[in-house]
């Protein structure tokens, strides 16, 4: 392992008006993209943890046009930005995505600390950090609100639980998922924006990182989306009643419960 920090970033549609293909996968090539909000916290945390002789590498998997969005991360402080735009990776579920990220981490020399956002706004599965950790044989700490260095090479993390906050100490060899409100990403300065113009996003393929074709994209995904419906807030918690009198009586009953 090396002391560098790897930050996994996802580009997501910047609008809710998106299309899906025949496999019910988002068509990212036709959507305007932005980086995922929780991943901003992951990058800022990495920049604050970065010490002497430690670099911060950003890794993303997505369509070629995502490079224009990721380019901006140089101005925010990233030392290296890498994109996996290989079309064979399209349609990947969380397991196939984690496999691709894991192979990229091995290709990079296995950074000892990997930071991710805890969820992506286009899917919100929250599965990638744990699956990535499992693929690498790392420990995983999720829902982290703060992360700091401690004596002896330890890291101290505060993580949000349902009933409070837990303080955890851990050794590197770790995947950490950050809450989206943890660390607001710094704004770029004029000099950093100028320096970023001389840098470019590195494009790599599945072949470069040694990812077998059978593990790529839709082919390597054990889960499938078989149907999709438009649902509106509250609809799942309601029952449909076609009898007017029964429906009116049920409505009165529920209003009475709310008023108590």
KOLBATOR-498516 format. One record per residue (C-alpha): residue number from 1; residue in one letter; x, y, z. Coordinates in nm, 2 decimals. Each point is the difference from the previous one (the first is absolute). Layout:
BEGIN
<site><num>NUM</num><residuo>A</residuo><c1>X</c1><c2>Y</c2><c3>Z</c3></site>
...
***
This chain:
BEGIN
<site><num>1</num><residuo>X</residuo><c1>0.00</c1><c2>0.00</c2><c3>0.00</c3></site>
<site><num>2</num><residuo>X</residuo><c1>0.10</c1><c2>0.36</c2><c3>-0.05</c3></site>
<site><num>3</num><residuo>X</residuo><c1>-0.08</c1><c2>0.31</c2><c3>0.21</c3></site>
<site><num>4</num><residuo>X</residuo><c1>-0.19</c1><c2>0.18</c2><c3>-0.27</c3></site>
<site><num>5</num><residuo>X</residuo><c1>-0.37</c1><c2>0.06</c2><c3>0.04</c3></site>
<site><num>6</num><residuo>X</residuo><c1>-0.25</c1><c2>-0.11</c2><c3>-0.26</c3></site>
<site><num>7</num><residuo>X</residuo><c1>-0.34</c1><c2>0.18</c2><c3>-0.03</c3></site>
<site><num>8</num><residuo>X</residuo><c1>-0.27</c1><c2>-0.18</c2><c3>-0.20</c3></site>
<site><num>9</num><residuo>X</residuo><c1>-0.23</c1><c2>0.26</c2><c3>-0.17</c3></site>
<site><num>10</num><residuo>X</residuo><c1>-0.31</c1><c2>-0.06</c2><c3>-0.20</c3></site>
<site><num>11</num><residuo>X</residuo><c1>-0.15</c1><c2>0.24</c2><c3>-0.26</c3></site>
<site><num>12</num><residuo>X</residuo><c1>-0.37</c1><c2>0.01</c2><c3>0.02</c3></site>
<site><num>13</num><residuo>X</residuo><c1>-0.28</c1><c2>0.16</c2><c3>-0.21</c3></site>
<site><num>14</num><residuo>X</residuo><c1>-0.05</c1><c2>0.37</c2><c3>0.10</c3></site>
<site><num>15</num><residuo>X</residuo><c1>-0.37</c1><c2>-0.03</c2><c3>-0.09</c3></site>
<site><num>16</num><residuo>X</residuo><c1>-0.28</c1><c2>-0.24</c2><c3>0.08</c3></site>
<site><num>17</num><residuo>X</residuo><c1>-0.09</c1><c2>0.00</c2><c3>-0.37</c3></site>
<site><num>18</num><residuo>X</residuo><c1>0.20</c1><c2>-0.31</c2><c3>-0.10</c3></site>
<site><num>19</num><residuo>X</residuo><c1>-0.05</c1><c2>-0.29</c2><c3>-0.24</c3></site>
<site><num>20</num><residuo>X</residuo><c1>0.06</c1><c2>-0.37</c2><c3>0.04</c3></site>
<site><num>21</num><residuo>X</residuo><c1>0.10</c1><c2>-0.26</c2><c3>-0.25</c3></site>
<site><num>22</num><residuo>X</residuo><c1>-0.16</c1><c2>-0.34</c2><c3>-0.07</c3></site>
<site><num>23</num><residuo>X</residuo><c1>0.17</c1><c2>-0.14</c2><c3>0.31</c3></site>
<site><num>24</num><residuo>X</residuo><c1>-0.14</c1><c2>0.27</c2><c3>0.22</c3></site>
<site><num>25</num><residuo>X</residuo><c1>0.34</c1><c2>0.16</c2><c3>0.05</c3></site>
<site><num>26</num><residuo>X</residuo><c1>0.04</c1><c2>0.38</c2><c3>0.01</c3></site>
<site><num>27</num><residuo>X</residuo><c1>0.12</c1><c2>0.14</c2><c3>-0.33</c3></site>
<site><num>28</num><residuo>X</residuo><c1>0.28</c1><c2>0.22</c2><c3>0.13</c3></site>
<site><num>29</num><residuo>X</residuo><c1>0.12</c1><c2>0.08</c2><c3>-0.35</c3></site>
<site><num>30</num><residuo>X</residuo><c1>-0.31</c1><c2>0.22</c2><c3>-0.06</c3></site>
<site><num>31</num><residuo>X</residuo><c1>-0.02</c1><c2>0.16</c2><c3>0.35</c3></site>
<site><num>32</num><residuo>X</residuo><c1>0.18</c1><c2>0.31</c2><c3>0.14</c3></site>
<site><num>33</num><residuo>X</residuo><c1>0.23</c1><c2>-0.12</c2><c3>0.27</c3></site>
<site><num>34</num><residuo>X</residuo><c1>0.14</c1><c2>0.13</c2><c3>0.33</c3></site>
<site><num>35</num><residuo>X</residuo><c1>0.20</c1><c2>-0.17</c2><c3>0.27</c3></site>
<site><num>36</num><residuo>X</residuo><c1>-0.19</c1><c2>-0.16</c2><c3>0.28</c3></site>
<site><num>37</num><residuo>X</residuo><c1>-0.05</c1><c2>0.21</c2><c3>0.31</c3></site>
<site><num>38</num><residuo>X</residuo><c1>0.12</c1><c2>-0.25</c2><c3>0.26</c3></site>
<site><num>39</num><residuo>X</residuo><c1>0.31</c1><c2>-0.05</c2><c3>-0.20</c3></site>
<site><num>40</num><residuo>X</residuo><c1>0.09</c1><c2>0.36</c2><c3>0.05</c3></site>
<site><num>41</num><residuo>X</residuo><c1>0.03</c1><c2>-0.08</c2><c3>0.38</c3></site>
<site><num>42</num><residuo>X</residuo><c1>0.23</c1><c2>-0.29</c2><c3>-0.08</c3></site>
<site><num>43</num><residuo>X</residuo><c1>0.23</c1><c2>0.21</c2><c3>-0.21</c3></site>
<site><num>44</num><residuo>X</residuo><c1>0.02</c1><c2>0.28</c2><c3>0.25</c3></site>
<site><num>45</num><residuo>X</residuo><c1>0.07</c1><c2>-0.25</c2><c3>0.28</c3></site>
<site><num>46</num><residuo>X</residuo><c1>0.28</c1><c2>-0.14</c2><c3>-0.21</c3></site>
<site><num>47</num><residuo>X</residuo><c1>0.15</c1><c2>0.34</c2><c3>-0.06</c3></site>
<site><num>48</num><residuo>X</residuo><c1>0.00</c1><c2>0.08</c2><c3>0.37</c3></site>
<site><num>49</num><residuo>X</residuo><c1>0.16</c1><c2>-0.34</c2><c3>0.08</c3></site>
<site><num>50</num><residuo>X</residuo><c1>0.27</c1><c2>0.04</c2><c3>-0.27</c3></site>
<site><num>51</num><residuo>X</residuo><c1>0.34</c1><c2>0.04</c2><c3>0.15</c3></site>
<site><num>52</num><residuo>X</residuo><c1>0.35</c1><c2>0.03</c2><c3>-0.14</c3></site>
<site><num>53</num><residuo>X</residuo><c1>0.08</c1><c2>-0.25</c2><c3>-0.28</c3></site>
<site><num>54</num><residuo>X</residuo><c1>-0.36</c1><c2>-0.11</c2><c3>-0.01</c3></site>
<site><num>55</num><residuo>X</residuo><c1>-0.21</c1><c2>0.07</c2><c3>-0.31</c3></site>
<site><num>56</num><residuo>X</residuo><c1>-0.38</c1><c2>-0.01</c2><c3>-0.05</c3></site>
<site><num>57</num><residuo>X</residuo><c1>-0.12</c1><c2>-0.19</c2><c3>-0.31</c3></site>
<site><num>58</num><residuo>X</residuo><c1>-0.36</c1><c2>0.03</c2><c3>-0.12</c3></site>
<site><num>59</num><residuo>X</residuo><c1>-0.14</c1><c2>-0.31</c2><c3>-0.18</c3></site>
<site><num>60</num><residuo>X</residuo><c1>-0.33</c1><c2>-0.01</c2><c3>-0.19</c3></site>
<site><num>61</num><residuo>X</residuo><c1>-0.19</c1><c2>-0.23</c2><c3>-0.23</c3></site>
<site><num>62</num><residuo>X</residuo><c1>-0.23</c1><c2>0.15</c2><c3>-0.26</c3></site>
<site><num>63</num><residuo>X</residuo><c1>-0.04</c1><c2>0.13</c2><c3>-0.36</c3></site>
<site><num>64</num><residuo>X</residuo><c1>0.28</c1><c2>0.19</c2><c3>-0.18</c3></site>
<site><num>65</num><residuo>X</residuo><c1>-0.18</c1><c2>0.33</c2><c3>0.05</c3></site>
<site><num>66</num><residuo>X</residuo><c1>0.04</c1><c2>-0.04</c2><c3>0.38</c3></site>
<site><num>67</num><residuo>X</residuo><c1>0.36</c1><c2>0.11</c2><c3>-0.05</c3></site>
<site><num>68</num><residuo>X</residuo><c1>-0.11</c1><c2>0.36</c2><c3>-0.05</c3></site>
<site><num>69</num><residuo>X</residuo><c1>-0.17</c1><c2>-0.01</c2><c3>0.35</c3></site>
<site><num>70</num><residuo>X</residuo><c1>0.29</c1><c2>-0.18</c2><c3>0.17</c3></site>
<site><num>71</num><residuo>X</residuo><c1>0.25</c1><c2>0.24</c2><c3>-0.15</c3></site>
<site><num>72</num><residuo>X</residuo><c1>-0.13</c1><c2>0.26</c2><c3>0.24</c3></site>
<site><num>73</num><residuo>X</residuo><c1>0.12</c1><c2>-0.21</c2><c3>0.30</c3></site>
<site><num>74</num><residuo>X</residuo><c1>0.37</c1><c2>0.09</c2><c3>-0.08</c3></site>
<site><num>75</num><residuo>X</residuo><c1>-0.09</c1><c2>0.36</c2><c3>0.09</c3></site>
<site><num>76</num><residuo>X</residuo><c1>-0.16</c1><c2>-0.12</c2><c3>0.32</c3></site>
<site><num>77</num><residuo>X</residuo><c1>0.33</c1><c2>-0.17</c2><c3>0.11</c3></site>
<site><num>78</num><residuo>X</residuo><c1>0.02</c1><c2>-0.35</c2><c3>-0.15</c3></site>
<site><num>79</num><residuo>X</residuo><c1>0.35</c1><c2>-0.11</c2><c3>-0.11</c3></site>
<site><num>80</num><residuo>X</residuo><c1>-0.12</c1><c2>-0.25</c2><c3>-0.25</c3></site>
<site><num>81</num><residuo>X</residuo><c1>-0.34</c1><c2>-0.07</c2><c3>-0.17</c3></site>
<site><num>82</num><residuo>X</residuo><c1>-0.07</c1><c2>-0.33</c2><c3>-0.17</c3></site>
<site><num>83</num><residuo>X</residuo><c1>-0.31</c1><c2>-0.10</c2><c3>-0.20</c3></site>
<site><num>84</num><residuo>X</residuo><c1>-0.11</c1><c2>-0.35</c2><c3>-0.11</c3></site>
<site><num>85</num><residuo>X</residuo><c1>-0.21</c1><c2>0.08</c2><c3>-0.31</c3></site>
<site><num>86</num><residuo>X</residuo><c1>0.02</c1><c2>-0.35</c2><c3>-0.15</c3></site>
<site><num>87</num><residuo>X</residuo><c1>-0.33</c1><c2>-0.08</c2><c3>-0.17</c3></site>
<site><num>88</num><residuo>X</residuo><c1>0.02</c1><c2>-0.36</c2><c3>0.11</c3></site>
<site><num>89</num><residuo>X</residuo><c1>-0.06</c1><c2>0.12</c2><c3>0.36</c3></site>
<site><num>90</num><residuo>X</residuo><c1>-0.34</c1><c2>0.15</c2><c3>-0.09</c3></site>
<site><num>91</num><residuo>X</residuo><c1>-0.30</c1><c2>-0.14</c2><c3>0.18</c3></site>
<site><num>92</num><residuo>X</residuo><c1>0.20</c1><c2>-0.11</c2><c3>0.30</c3></site>
<site><num>93</num><residuo>X</residuo><c1>-0.19</c1><c2>-0.07</c2><c3>0.33</c3></site>
<site><num>94</num><residuo>X</residuo><c1>0.17</c1><c2>0.08</c2><c3>0.33</c3></site>
<site><num>95</num><residuo>X</residuo><c1>0.19</c1><c2>-0.33</c2><c3>0.01</c3></site>
<site><num>96</num><residuo>X</residuo><c1>0.15</c1><c2>0.05</c2><c3>-0.35</c3></site>
<site><num>97</num><residuo>X</residuo><c1>0.07</c1><c2>0.36</c2><c3>0.08</c3></site>
<site><num>98</num><residuo>X</residuo><c1>0.18</c1><c2>-0.10</c2><c3>0.32</c3></site>
<site><num>99</num><residuo>X</residuo><c1>0.20</c1><c2>-0.26</c2><c3>-0.19</c3></site>
<site><num>100</num><residuo>X</residuo><c1>0.12</c1><c2>0.26</c2><c3>-0.25</c3></site>
<site><num>101</num><residuo>X</residuo><c1>0.09</c1><c2>0.25</c2><c3>0.27</c3></site>
<site><num>102</num><residuo>X</residuo><c1>0.19</c1><c2>-0.28</c2><c3>0.19</c3></site>
<site><num>103</num><residuo>X</residuo><c1>0.20</c1><c2>-0.09</c2><c3>-0.31</c3></site>
<site><num>104</num><residuo>X</residuo><c1>0.08</c1><c2>0.37</c2><c3>-0.05</c3></site>
<site><num>105</num><residuo>X</residuo><c1>0.12</c1><c2>0.02</c2><c3>0.36</c3></site>
<site><num>106</num><residuo>X</residuo><c1>0.23</c1><c2>-0.30</c2><c3>-0.05</c3></site>
<site><num>107</num><residuo>X</residuo><c1>0.13</c1><c2>0.16</c2><c3>-0.32</c3></site>
<site><num>108</num><residuo>X</residuo><c1>0.08</c1><c2>0.32</c2><c3>0.20</c3></site>
<site><num>109</num><residuo>X</residuo><c1>0.21</c1><c2>-0.20</c2><c3>0.25</c3></site>
<site><num>110</num><residuo>X</residuo><c1>-0.27</c1><c2>-0.04</c2><c3>0.26</c3></site>
<site><num>111</num><residuo>X</residuo><c1>-0.04</c1><c2>0.33</c2><c3>0.19</c3></site>
<site><num>112</num><residuo>X</residuo><c1>-0.04</c1><c2>-0.07</c2><c3>0.37</c3></site>
<site><num>113</num><residuo>X</residuo><c1>-0.30</c1><c2>0.24</c2><c3>0.04</c3></site>
<site><num>114</num><residuo>X</residuo><c1>-0.30</c1><c2>0.02</c2><c3>-0.24</c3></site>
<site><num>115</num><residuo>X</residuo><c1>-0.27</c1><c2>0.26</c2><c3>0.06</c3></site>
<site><num>116</num><residuo>X</residuo><c1>-0.35</c1><c2>-0.01</c2><c3>-0.16</c3></site>
<site><num>117</num><residuo>X</residuo><c1>-0.32</c1><c2>0.19</c2><c3>0.04</c3></site>
<site><num>118</num><residuo>X</residuo><c1>-0.25</c1><c2>-0.22</c2><c3>0.20</c3></site>
<site><num>119</num><residuo>X</residuo><c1>-0.26</c1><c2>0.02</c2><c3>-0.28</c3></site>
<site><num>120</num><residuo>X</residuo><c1>-0.06</c1><c2>0.12</c2><c3>-0.35</c3></site>
<site><num>121</num><residuo>X</residuo><c1>-0.30</c1><c2>0.22</c2><c3>-0.07</c3></site>
<site><num>122</num><residuo>X</residuo><c1>-0.10</c1><c2>-0.20</c2><c3>-0.32</c3></site>
<site><num>123</num><residuo>X</residuo><c1>-0.02</c1><c2>-0.34</c2><c3>0.17</c3></site>
<site><num>124</num><residuo>X</residuo><c1>0.05</c1><c2>0.03</c2><c3>0.38</c3></site>
<site><num>125</num><residuo>X</residuo><c1>0.09</c1><c2>-0.36</c2><c3>0.04</c3></site>
<site><num>126</num><residuo>X</residuo><c1>0.28</c1><c2>0.08</c2><c3>0.24</c3></site>
<site><num>127</num><residuo>X</residuo><c1>0.16</c1><c2>-0.33</c2><c3>-0.10</c3></site>
<site><num>128</num><residuo>X</residuo><c1>0.32</c1><c2>0.10</c2><c3>-0.18</c3></site>
<site><num>129</num><residuo>X</residuo><c1>0.22</c1><c2>0.08</c2><c3>0.30</c3></site>
<site><num>130</num><residuo>X</residuo><c1>-0.07</c1><c2>-0.34</c2><c3>0.17</c3></site>
<site><num>131</num><residuo>X</residuo><c1>0.03</c1><c2>-0.20</c2><c3>-0.32</c3></site>
<site><num>132</num><residuo>X</residuo><c1>0.33</c1><c2>0.18</c2><c3>-0.09</c3></site>
<site><num>133</num><residuo>X</residuo><c1>0.14</c1><c2>-0.08</c2><c3>0.35</c3></site>
<site><num>134</num><residuo>X</residuo><c1>-0.10</c1><c2>-0.36</c2><c3>-0.03</c3></site>
<site><num>135</num><residuo>X</residuo><c1>0.16</c1><c2>-0.03</c2><c3>-0.34</c3></site>
<site><num>136</num><residuo>X</residuo><c1>0.33</c1><c2>0.15</c2><c3>0.13</c3></site>
<site><num>137</num><residuo>X</residuo><c1>0.00</c1><c2>-0.18</c2><c3>0.34</c3></site>
<site><num>138</num><residuo>X</residuo><c1>-0.02</c1><c2>0.34</c2><c3>0.18</c3></site>
<site><num>139</num><residuo>X</residuo><c1>-0.21</c1><c2>0.10</c2><c3>0.30</c3></site>
<site><num>140</num><residuo>X</residuo><c1>-0.29</c1><c2>0.24</c2><c3>-0.07</c3></site>
<site><num>141</num><residuo>X</residuo><c1>-0.13</c1><c2>0.28</c2><c3>0.22</c3></site>
<site><num>142</num><residuo>X</residuo><c1>-0.32</c1><c2>0.16</c2><c3>-0.13</c3></site>
<site><num>143</num><residuo>X</residuo><c1>-0.21</c1><c2>0.31</c2><c3>0.07</c3></site>
<site><num>144</num><residuo>X</residuo><c1>0.31</c1><c2>0.19</c2><c3>0.12</c3></site>
<site><num>145</num><residuo>X</residuo><c1>-0.04</c1><c2>0.37</c2><c3>0.10</c3></site>
<site><num>146</num><residuo>X</residuo><c1>0.37</c1><c2>0.07</c2><c3>0.08</c3></site>
<site><num>147</num><residuo>X</residuo><c1>0.34</c1><c2>-0.17</c2><c3>-0.04</c3></site>
<site><num>148</num><residuo>X</residuo><c1>0.33</c1><c2>0.10</c2><c3>0.15</c3></site>
<site><num>149</num><residuo>X</residuo><c1>0.35</c1><c2>-0.13</c2><c3>0.05</c3></site>
<site><num>150</num><residuo>X</residuo><c1>0.09</c1><c2>-0.13</c2><c3>0.34</c3></site>
<site><num>151</num><residuo>X</residuo><c1>0.34</c1><c2>-0.11</c2><c3>0.15</c3></site>
<site><num>152</num><residuo>X</residuo><c1>0.14</c1><c2>-0.33</c2><c3>-0.11</c3></site>
<site><num>153</num><residuo>X</residuo><c1>-0.13</c1><c2>0.02</c2><c3>-0.35</c3></site>
<site><num>154</num><residuo>X</residuo><c1>-0.36</c1><c2>-0.04</c2><c3>0.11</c3></site>
<site><num>155</num><residuo>X</residuo><c1>-0.30</c1><c2>0.18</c2><c3>-0.14</c3></site>
<site><num>156</num><residuo>X</residuo><c1>-0.28</c1><c2>0.12</c2><c3>0.23</c3></site>
<site><num>157</num><residuo>X</residuo><c1>-0.35</c1><c2>0.00</c2><c3>-0.16</c3></site>
<site><num>158</num><residuo>X</residuo><c1>-0.33</c1><c2>0.13</c2><c3>0.12</c3></site>
<site><num>159</num><residuo>X</residuo><c1>-0.29</c1><c2>-0.18</c2><c3>-0.16</c3></site>
<site><num>160</num><residuo>X</residuo><c1>-0.37</c1><c2>0.07</c2><c3>0.01</c3></site>
<site><num>161</num><residuo>X</residuo><c1>-0.22</c1><c2>-0.28</c2><c3>0.14</c3></site>
<site><num>162</num><residuo>X</residuo><c1>-0.38</c1><c2>-0.01</c2><c3>0.04</c3></site>
<site><num>163</num><residuo>X</residuo><c1>0.02</c1><c2>0.07</c2><c3>0.37</c3></site>
<site><num>164</num><residuo>X</residuo><c1>0.31</c1><c2>0.23</c2><c3>0.01</c3></site>
<site><num>165</num><residuo>X</residuo><c1>0.36</c1><c2>0.04</c2><c3>-0.09</c3></site>
<site><num>166</num><residuo>X</residuo><c1>0.27</c1><c2>-0.27</c2><c3>0.03</c3></site>
<site><num>167</num><residuo>X</residuo><c1>0.37</c1><c2>0.07</c2><c3>0.02</c3></site>
<site><num>168</num><residuo>X</residuo><c1>0.22</c1><c2>-0.26</c2><c3>-0.18</c3></site>
<site><num>169</num><residuo>X</residuo><c1>0.38</c1><c2>-0.04</c2><c3>-0.03</c3></site>
<site><num>170</num><residuo>X</residuo><c1>0.14</c1><c2>-0.20</c2><c3>-0.29</c3></site>
<site><num>171</num><residuo>X</residuo><c1>0.32</c1><c2>-0.07</c2><c3>-0.18</c3></site>
<site><num>172</num><residuo>X</residuo><c1>0.04</c1><c2>0.08</c2><c3>-0.37</c3></site>
<site><num>173</num><residuo>X</residuo><c1>-0.09</c1><c2>-0.27</c2><c3>-0.24</c3></site>
<site><num>174</num><residuo>X</residuo><c1>-0.35</c1><c2>0.15</c2><c3>0.02</c3></site>
<site><num>175</num><residuo>X</residuo><c1>-0.29</c1><c2>0.11</c2><c3>-0.21</c3></site>
<site><num>176</num><residuo>X</residuo><c1>-0.20</c1><c2>0.29</c2><c3>0.15</c3></site>
<site><num>177</num><residuo>X</residuo><c1>-0.33</c1><c2>0.14</c2><c3>-0.12</c3></site>
<site><num>178</num><residuo>X</residuo><c1>-0.07</c1><c2>0.36</c2><c3>0.09</c3></site>
<site><num>179</num><residuo>X</residuo><c1>-0.33</c1><c2>0.17</c2><c3>0.07</c3></site>
<site><num>180</num><residuo>X</residuo><c1>-0.09</c1><c2>0.27</c2><c3>-0.25</c3></site>
<site><num>181</num><residuo>X</residuo><c1>0.00</c1><c2>0.28</c2><c3>0.26</c3></site>
<site><num>182</num><residuo>X</residuo><c1>0.33</c1><c2>-0.09</c2><c3>0.16</c3></site>
<site><num>183</num><residuo>X</residuo><c1>0.25</c1><c2>0.21</c2><c3>-0.19</c3></site>
<site><num>184</num><residuo>X</residuo><c1>-0.11</c1><c2>0.27</c2><c3>-0.24</c3></site>
<site><num>185</num><residuo>X</residuo><c1>0.24</c1><c2>-0.01</c2><c3>-0.30</c3></site>
<site><num>186</num><residuo>X</residuo><c1>0.24</c1><c2>0.30</c2><c3>-0.02</c3></site>
<site><num>187</num><residuo>X</residuo><c1>-0.05</c1><c2>0.26</c2><c3>-0.27</c3></site>
<site><num>188</num><residuo>X</residuo><c1>0.28</c1><c2>0.03</c2><c3>-0.27</c3></site>
<site><num>189</num><residuo>X</residuo><c1>0.24</c1><c2>0.29</c2><c3>0.01</c3></site>
<site><num>190</num><residuo>X</residuo><c1>0.12</c1><c2>0.19</c2><c3>-0.30</c3></site>
<site><num>191</num><residuo>X</residuo><c1>0.35</c1><c2>-0.16</c2><c3>0.01</c3></site>
<site><num>192</num><residuo>X</residuo><c1>-0.14</c1><c2>-0.35</c2><c3>0.04</c3></site>
<site><num>193</num><residuo>X</residuo><c1>-0.23</c1><c2>0.06</c2><c3>-0.29</c3></site>
<site><num>194</num><residuo>X</residuo><c1>0.29</c1><c2>0.11</c2><c3>-0.21</c3></site>
<site><num>195</num><residuo>X</residuo><c1>0.21</c1><c2>-0.30</c2><c3>0.10</c3></site>
<site><num>196</num><residuo>X</residuo><c1>-0.28</c1><c2>-0.24</c2><c3>-0.08</c3></site>
<site><num>197</num><residuo>X</residuo><c1>0.00</c1><c2>0.11</c2><c3>-0.36</c3></site>
<site><num>198</num><residuo>X</residuo><c1>0.33</c1><c2>-0.18</c2><c3>-0.05</c3></site>
<site><num>199</num><residuo>X</residuo><c1>-0.14</c1><c2>-0.33</c2><c3>0.12</c3></site>
<site><num>200</num><residuo>X</residuo><c1>-0.23</c1><c2>-0.24</c2><c3>-0.16</c3></site>
<site><num>201</num><residuo>X</residuo><c1>-0.22</c1><c2>-0.29</c2><c3>0.12</c3></site>
<site><num>202</num><residuo>X</residuo><c1>0.16</c1><c2>-0.34</c2><c3>-0.06</c3></site>
<site><num>203</num><residuo>X</residuo><c1>-0.21</c1><c2>-0.24</c2><c3>-0.20</c3></site>
<site><num>204</num><residuo>X</residuo><c1>0.05</c1><c2>-0.38</c2><c3>0.07</c3></site>
<site><num>205</num><residuo>X</residuo><c1>-0.17</c1><c2>-0.31</c2><c3>-0.12</c3></site>
<site><num>206</num><residuo>X</residuo><c1>-0.11</c1><c2>-0.33</c2><c3>0.16</c3></site>
<site><num>207</num><residuo>X</residuo><c1>0.29</c1><c2>-0.16</c2><c3>-0.18</c3></site>
<site><num>208</num><residuo>X</residuo><c1>0.25</c1><c2>0.24</c2><c3>0.16</c3></site>
<site><num>209</num><residuo>X</residuo><c1>-0.11</c1><c2>-0.10</c2><c3>0.35</c3></site>
<site><num>210</num><residuo>X</residuo><c1>-0.02</c1><c2>-0.37</c2><c3>-0.07</c3></site>
<site><num>211</num><residuo>X</residuo><c1>-0.38</c1><c2>-0.03</c2><c3>0.04</c3></site>
<site><num>212</num><residuo>X</residuo><c1>-0.12</c1><c2>-0.32</c2><c3>-0.17</c3></site>
<site><num>213</num><residuo>X</residuo><c1>-0.28</c1><c2>0.06</c2><c3>-0.27</c3></site>
<site><num>214</num><residuo>X</residuo><c1>-0.23</c1><c2>-0.24</c2><c3>0.19</c3></site>
<site><num>215</num><residuo>X</residuo><c1>0.00</c1><c2>0.25</c2><c3>0.29</c3></site>
<site><num>216</num><residuo>X</residuo><c1>-0.07</c1><c2>0.31</c2><c3>-0.21</c3></site>
<site><num>217</num><residuo>X</residuo><c1>-0.31</c1><c2>0.20</c2><c3>-0.01</c3></site>
<site><num>218</num><residuo>X</residuo><c1>-0.34</c1><c2>-0.16</c2><c3>-0.06</c3></site>
<site><num>219</num><residuo>X</residuo><c1>0.16</c1><c2>-0.34</c2><c3>-0.07</c3></site>
<site><num>220</num><residuo>X</residuo><c1>0.17</c1><c2>-0.01</c2><c3>0.34</c3></site>
<site><num>221</num><residuo>X</residuo><c1>-0.30</c1><c2>0.12</c2><c3>0.20</c3></site>
<site><num>222</num><residuo>X</residuo><c1>-0.19</c1><c2>-0.26</c2><c3>0.20</c3></site>
<site><num>223</num><residuo>X</residuo><c1>-0.30</c1><c2>0.23</c2><c3>0.05</c3></site>
<site><num>224</num><residuo>X</residuo><c1>-0.25</c1><c2>0.12</c2><c3>-0.26</c3></site>
<site><num>225</num><residuo>X</residuo><c1>-0.27</c1><c2>0.27</c2><c3>0.00</c3></site>
<site><num>226</num><residuo>X</residuo><c1>-0.30</c1><c2>-0.17</c2><c3>-0.16</c3></site>
<site><num>227</num><residuo>X</residuo><c1>-0.26</c1><c2>0.28</c2><c3>0.02</c3></site>
<site><num>228</num><residuo>X</residuo><c1>-0.04</c1><c2>0.37</c2><c3>0.08</c3></site>
<site><num>229</num><residuo>X</residuo><c1>-0.29</c1><c2>0.21</c2><c3>0.10</c3></site>
<site><num>230</num><residuo>X</residuo><c1>-0.07</c1><c2>0.37</c2><c3>0.08</c3></site>
<site><num>231</num><residuo>X</residuo><c1>-0.11</c1><c2>0.03</c2><c3>0.36</c3></site>
<site><num>232</num><residuo>X</residuo><c1>-0.10</c1><c2>0.31</c2><c3>0.19</c3></site>
<site><num>233</num><residuo>X</residuo><c1>0.07</c1><c2>0.10</c2><c3>0.36</c3></site>
<site><num>234</num><residuo>X</residuo><c1>-0.24</c1><c2>-0.17</c2><c3>0.24</c3></site>
<site><num>235</num><residuo>X</residuo><c1>-0.15</c1><c2>-0.24</c2><c3>-0.26</c3></site>
<site><num>236</num><residuo>X</residuo><c1>0.17</c1><c2>-0.30</c2><c3>0.15</c3></site>
<site><num>237</num><residuo>X</residuo><c1>-0.15</c1><c2>0.06</c2><c3>0.34</c3></site>
<site><num>238</num><residuo>X</residuo><c1>-0.36</c1><c2>0.03</c2><c3>-0.13</c3></site>
<site><num>239</num><residuo>X</residuo><c1>-0.27</c1><c2>-0.26</c2><c3>-0.08</c3></site>
<site><num>240</num><residuo>X</residuo><c1>-0.23</c1><c2>0.04</c2><c3>-0.30</c3></site>
<site><num>241</num><residuo>X</residuo><c1>-0.37</c1><c2>0.01</c2><c3>0.08</c3></site>
<site><num>242</num><residuo>X</residuo><c1>-0.27</c1><c2>0.00</c2><c3>-0.28</c3></site>
<site><num>243</num><residuo>X</residuo><c1>-0.30</c1><c2>0.01</c2><c3>0.24</c3></site>
<site><num>244</num><residuo>X</residuo><c1>-0.08</c1><c2>0.37</c2><c3>0.07</c3></site>
<site><num>245</num><residuo>X</residuo><c1>-0.16</c1><c2>-0.05</c2><c3>0.34</c3></site>
<site><num>246</num><residuo>X</residuo><c1>0.28</c1><c2>-0.23</c2><c3>0.12</c3></site>
<site><num>247</num><residuo>X</residuo><c1>0.26</c1><c2>0.24</c2><c3>-0.14</c3></site>
<site><num>248</num><residuo>X</residuo><c1>-0.16</c1><c2>0.30</c2><c3>0.18</c3></site>
<site><num>249</num><residuo>X</residuo><c1>-0.02</c1><c2>-0.19</c2><c3>0.33</c3></site>
<site><num>250</num><residuo>X</residuo><c1>0.36</c1><c2>-0.11</c2><c3>-0.02</c3></site>
<site><num>251</num><residuo>X</residuo><c1>0.10</c1><c2>0.36</c2><c3>-0.08</c3></site>
<site><num>252</num><residuo>X</residuo><c1>-0.19</c1><c2>0.13</c2><c3>0.30</c3></site>
<site><num>253</num><residuo>X</residuo><c1>0.16</c1><c2>-0.26</c2><c3>0.22</c3></site>
<site><num>254</num><residuo>X</residuo><c1>0.35</c1><c2>0.09</c2><c3>-0.11</c3></site>
<site><num>255</num><residuo>X</residuo><c1>-0.06</c1><c2>0.37</c2><c3>0.05</c3></site>
<site><num>256</num><residuo>X</residuo><c1>-0.12</c1><c2>-0.08</c2><c3>0.35</c3></site>
<site><num>257</num><residuo>X</residuo><c1>0.32</c1><c2>-0.19</c2><c3>0.07</c3></site>
<site><num>258</num><residuo>X</residuo><c1>0.21</c1><c2>0.30</c2><c3>-0.11</c3></site>
<site><num>259</num><residuo>X</residuo><c1>-0.19</c1><c2>0.25</c2><c3>0.21</c3></site>
<site><num>260</num><residuo>X</residuo><c1>0.03</c1><c2>-0.21</c2><c3>0.32</c3></site>
***
